[in-house]
């Protein structure tokens, strides 16, 4: 079945379409995508993942056509950002 896997570093966005076996999990799709080798900063113990913008667990089983997203950690303090706008 076809699924997508997406990740955006600070400087580059990558979206891949790939075939995975029926019953594949998010973790298996990410592993199969090669993004872990391409972006060594991804740590699936730390980075959150989701499907179409909704948080999901690594062991969630994928459906055909779904897009897996790997999210970067938030690095800005919301209070600091608010002060910059004033």
PATIRO-216570 format. One record per atom (N, C-alpha, C): x, y negated, z negated; residue number from 1; atom name; residue in one letter. Coordinates in pm, whole numbers. Layout:
// residues N
xx|yy|zz|seq|atom|type
X|Y|Z|NUM|CA|A
...
This chain:
// residues 86
xx|yy|zz|seq|atom|type
85|118|0|1|N|X
0|0|0|1|CA|X
89|-124|0|1|C|X
37|-232|54|2|N|X
111|-358|62|2|CA|X
84|-443|-62|2|C|X
191|-498|-121|3|N|X
182|-596|-229|3|CA|X
287|-703|-205|3|C|X
275|-813|-274|4|N|X
374|-919|-267|4|CA|X
442|-933|-402|4|C|X
567|-978|-398|5|N|X
641|-1007|-522|5|CA|X
705|-1144|-501|5|C|X
684|-1234|-598|6|N|X
733|-1371|-584|6|CA|X
811|-1414|-708|6|C|X
916|-1494|-681|7|N|X
994|-1555|-789|7|CA|X
1050|-1686|-736|7|C|X
1053|-1788|-820|8|N|X
1111|-1916|-782|8|CA|X
1214|-1956|-886|8|C|X
1340|-1967|-842|9|N|X
1442|-2022|-931|9|CA|X
1429|-2174|-923|9|C|X
1517|-2244|-987|10|N|X
1511|-2391|-981|10|CA|X
1539|-2442|-841|10|C|X
1608|-2363|-759|11|N|X
1653|-2411|-629|11|CA|X
1598|-2335|-509|11|C|X
1539|-2218|-532|12|N|X
1498|-2135|-419|12|CA|X
1373|-2055|-456|12|C|X
1283|-2042|-359|13|N|X
1164|-1960|-378|13|CA|X
1174|-1837|-289|13|C|X
1133|-1723|-344|14|N|X
1135|-1600|-266|14|CA|X
1000|-1531|-282|14|C|X
942|-1497|-169|15|N|X
817|-1420|-167|15|CA|X
838|-1306|-70|15|C|X
824|-1184|-120|16|N|X
845|-1065|-38|16|CA|X
717|-984|-28|16|C|X
694|-930|88|17|N|X
584|-836|108|17|CA|X
648|-699|121|17|C|X
597|-602|45|18|N|X
658|-469|52|18|CA|X
554|-360|35|18|C|X
591|-242|82|19|N|X
508|-123|65|19|CA|X
551|-53|-63|19|C|X
453|-18|-143|20|N|X
478|60|-264|20|CA|X
378|175|-266|20|C|X
412|284|-333|21|N|X
317|395|-341|21|CA|X
193|357|-422|21|C|X
80|417|-387|22|N|X
-43|399|-465|22|CA|X
-11|430|-611|22|C|X
-68|352|-703|23|N|X
-47|375|-845|23|CA|X
79|310|-900|23|C|X
149|231|-818|24|N|X
272|164|-866|24|CA|X
237|57|-969|24|C|X
328|37|-1062|25|N|X
311|-67|-1164|25|CA|X
383|-195|-1121|25|C|X
358|-300|-1196|26|N|X
428|-426|-1172|26|CA|X
579|-405|-1181|26|C|X
624|-336|-1286|27|N|X
768|-314|-1305|27|CA|X
827|-238|-1186|27|C|X
757|-139|-1137|28|N|X
808|-61|-1023|28|CA|X
816|-146|-896|28|C|X
718|-232|-874|29|N|X
720|-318|-756|29|CA|X
835|-418|-764|29|C|X
857|-475|-883|30|N|X
968|-569|-900|30|CA|X
1101|-498|-874|30|C|X
1116|-381|-930|31|N|X
1240|-303|-910|31|CA|X
1261|-274|-762|31|C|X
1158|-232|-694|32|N|X
1165|-196|-553|32|CA|X
1193|-318|-465|32|C|X
1152|-438|-511|33|N|X
1168|-559|-431|33|CA|X
1313|-604|-415|33|C|X
1399|-566|-509|34|N|X
1539|-610|-504|34|CA|X
1562|-747|-566|34|C|X
1458|-809|-621|35|N|X
1475|-943|-679|35|CA|X
1563|-941|-804|35|C|X
1566|-831|-876|36|N|X
1650|-825|-996|36|CA|X
1799|-835|-960|36|C|X
1836|-782|-846|37|N|X
1975|-792|-800|37|CA|X
2002|-931|-740|37|C|X
1903|-986|-673|38|N|X
1919|-1116|-608|38|CA|X
1923|-1230|-709|38|C|X
1848|-1215|-819|39|N|X
1840|-1319|-922|39|CA|X
1878|-1257|-1057|39|C|X
2007|-1253|-1089|40|N|X
2050|-1189|-1214|40|CA|X
1996|-1256|-1341|40|C|X
1944|-1377|-1329|41|N|X
1889|-1444|-1447|41|CA|X
1753|-1386|-1489|41|C|X
1691|-1306|-1403|42|N|X
1564|-1244|-1440|42|CA|X
1590|-1134|-1542|42|C|X
1522|-1145|-1655|43|N|X
1529|-1042|-1760|43|CA|X
1384|-1007|-1793|43|C|X
1340|-891|-1751|44|N|X
1200|-854|-1768|44|CA|X
1160|-838|-1914|44|C|X
1257|-837|-2005|45|N|X
1224|-837|-2148|45|CA|X
1188|-978|-2193|45|C|X
1234|-1079|-2117|46|N|X
1211|-1220|-2153|46|CA|X
1112|-1290|-2059|46|C|X
1126|-1268|-1929|47|N|X
1040|-1335|-1832|47|CA|X
900|-1273|-1836|47|C|X
800|-1360|-1831|48|N|X
663|-1312|-1823|48|CA|X
631|-1284|-1677|48|C|X
533|-1200|-1656|49|N|X
490|-1166|-1520|49|CA|X
338|-1180|-1511|49|C|X
290|-1190|-1388|50|N|X
147|-1199|-1369|50|CA|X
107|-1155|-1229|50|C|X
-24|-1153|-1208|51|N|X
-80|-1122|-1077|51|CA|X
-171|-1239|-1041|51|C|X
-141|-1305|-931|52|N|X
-219|-1420|-885|52|CA|X
-241|-1523|-997|52|C|X
-136|-1556|-1072|53|N|X
-144|-1661|-1173|53|CA|X
-201|-1620|-1308|53|C|X
-234|-1495|-1327|54|N|X
-285|-1447|-1456|54|CA|X
-181|-1354|-1517|54|C|X
-148|-1379|-1643|55|N|X
-48|-1296|-1710|55|CA|X
-90|-1150|-1708|55|C|X
9|-1063|-1693|56|N|X
-15|-919|-1691|56|CA|X
103|-849|-1756|56|C|X
84|-723|-1790|57|N|X
191|-643|-1849|57|CA|X
266|-567|-1740|57|C|X
390|-535|-1769|58|N|X
473|-466|-1671|58|CA|X
417|-330|-1631|58|C|X
338|-268|-1718|59|N|X
285|-135|-1685|59|CA|X
147|-141|-1618|59|C|X
100|-262|-1583|60|N|X
-27|-274|-1513|60|CA|X
-16|-213|-1373|60|C|X
-115|-135|-1336|61|N|X
-116|-69|-1204|61|CA|X
-168|-169|-1101|61|C|X
-97|-175|-988|62|N|X
-130|-270|-883|62|CA|X
-237|-217|-788|62|C|X
-310|-312|-729|63|N|X
-408|-282|-625|63|CA|X
-353|-336|-494|63|C|X
-396|-280|-382|64|N|X
-348|-330|-251|64|CA|X
-371|-480|-235|64|C|X
-269|-549|-183|65|N|X
-279|-690|-154|65|CA|X
-249|-784|-270|65|C|X
-225|-732|-389|66|N|X
-197|-820|-502|66|CA|X
-58|-881|-492|66|C|X
-44|-1000|-552|67|N|X
87|-1069|-554|67|CA|X
138|-1071|-697|67|C|X
252|-1007|-720|68|N|X
319|-1007|-850|68|CA|X
403|-1133|-857|68|C|X
395|-1203|-970|69|N|X
473|-1324|-989|69|CA|X
560|-1308|-1114|69|C|X
685|-1347|-1101|70|N|X
778|-1346|-1214|70|CA|X
795|-1492|-1255|70|C|X
764|-1521|-1381|71|N|X
768|-1660|-1427|71|CA|X
897|-1690|-1502|71|C|X
949|-1812|-1479|72|N|X
1066|-1858|-1553|72|CA|X
1021|-1909|-1689|72|C|X
1109|-1901|-1790|73|N|X
1074|-1958|-1920|73|CA|X
1061|-2110|-1911|73|C|X
977|-2166|-1995|74|N|X
963|-2311|-2003|74|CA|X
1088|-2365|-2073|74|C|X
1152|-2464|-2011|75|N|X
1277|-2514|-2066|75|CA|X
1266|-2656|-2120|75|C|X
1150|-2719|-2102|76|N|X
1134|-2857|-2148|76|CA|X
1042|-2859|-2270|76|C|X
1074|-2946|-2362|77|N|X
991|-2967|-2480|77|CA|X
877|-3061|-2441|77|C|X
750|-3016|-2454|78|N|X
638|-3102|-2414|78|CA|X
639|-3239|-2481|78|C|X
686|-3249|-2603|79|N|X
691|-3379|-2671|79|CA|X
792|-3471|-2604|79|C|X
903|-3417|-2559|80|N|X
1003|-3497|-2490|80|CA|X
950|-3548|-2357|80|C|X
882|-3465|-2284|81|N|X
825|-3506|-2156|81|CA|X
724|-3617|-2177|81|C|X
643|-3605|-2279|82|N|X
542|-3708|-2307|82|CA|X
608|-3843|-2332|82|C|X
720|-3843|-2405|83|N|X
789|-3969|-2435|83|CA|X
845|-4034|-2309|83|C|X
887|-3954|-2211|84|N|X
943|-4008|-2088|84|CA|X
838|-4085|-2008|84|C|X
712|-4045|-2019|85|N|X
605|-4108|-1942|85|CA|X
566|-4245|-1997|85|C|X
605|-4276|-2116|86|N|X
562|-4402|-2178|86|CA|X
648|-4518|-2136|86|C|X
